[in-house]
């Protein structure tokens, strides 16, 4: 399972090139595929932080959220884009 790593706003400055390359190489995928790959707990935390429990929308039904598969540092990664911010999920949480 891929766990939440970081969003692009909080991305380490020394690693910004990795983020740019990841976005450039991305392929859009469905919510269903995304949700089947990432850790449910991590996805729930991101969803809660974005305020979905307080509104009628869900991540799955929000047509303005997109889901992507890509490569980060040579490894598969997934991310969702919400309000032009990428929320990145990696195979292992990196620090």
C-alpha positions in Angstrom: 0.0 0.0 0.0 1.1 3.5 -0.7 0.9 5.9 2.2 0.5 9.6 2.3 3.9 11.4 2.1 3.5 15.1 1.5 1.7 17.8 -0.4 3.4 20.0 -2.9 3.1 23.1 -0.7 5.1 21.4 2.1 7.5 19.7 -0.3 11.2 19.8 0.7 12.8 22.5 -1.4 15.9 20.4 -2.1 13.7 17.8 -3.7 11.4 20.0 -5.8 12.9 18.6 -9.0 11.6 15.2 -8.1 8.1 16.6 -7.7 8.2 18.4 -11.1 9.4 15.2 -12.8 6.7 13.2 -11.1 3.9 15.5 -12.3 5.4 15.7 -15.8 5.4 11.8 -16.1 1.9 11.3 -14.6 -1.0 9.4 -16.0 -4.5 10.2 -14.9 -6.4 7.3 -13.3 -9.8 6.8 -11.8 -10.8 7.3 -8.2 -11.5 3.6 -8.0 -8.0 2.6 -9.1 -6.4 5.2 -6.8 -8.4 4.1 -3.8 -7.5 0.5 -4.4 -3.8 1.3 -4.3 -3.4 3.7 -1.5 -3.6 3.1 2.3 -7.2 3.6 3.4 -6.2 5.3 6.7 -3.9 7.7 4.8 -6.7 8.5 2.3 -9.2 9.1 5.1 -6.8 11.5 6.8 -6.3 13.5 3.7 -10.0 13.5 3.0 -10.7 14.8 6.5 -8.0 17.5 6.2 -9.6 18.7 3.0 -13.0 19.1 4.8 -15.0 16.4 3.0 -16.7 15.1 6.2 -18.3 18.5 6.7 -19.9 18.7 3.3 -22.1 16.6 1.0 -19.3 15.9 -1.4 -16.8 13.1 -1.1 -13.4 12.7 -2.8 -15.0 10.1 -5.1 -17.8 12.4 -6.2 -15.9 15.7 -6.5 -15.4 16.1 -10.2 -12.7 18.7 -9.8 -10.4 16.3 -8.0 -8.1 14.2 -10.2 -6.1 11.1 -9.5 -2.7 10.2 -11.0 -0.1 7.4 -11.2 3.5 8.4 -11.7 7.1 7.7 -10.7 8.9 9.4 -7.8 12.6 8.8 -7.4 12.4 5.8 -9.6 9.5 4.2 -7.7 5.8 4.1 -8.4 3.8 6.8 -6.7 0.2 8.0 -6.7 -1.2 11.5 -6.1 -4.5 13.3 -6.1 -4.8 16.9 -7.2 -7.2 19.1 -5.2 -7.4 22.9 -5.8 -4.1 22.7 -7.8 -2.3 21.0 -4.9 -0.8 17.5 -5.3 -1.1 15.2 -2.3 1.5 12.5 -2.9 1.4 8.8 -1.7 4.5 6.7 -1.7 5.2 3.0 -1.2 6.7 3.8 2.2 6.3 7.0 4.1 9.5 9.0 3.6 11.0 11.4 6.0 
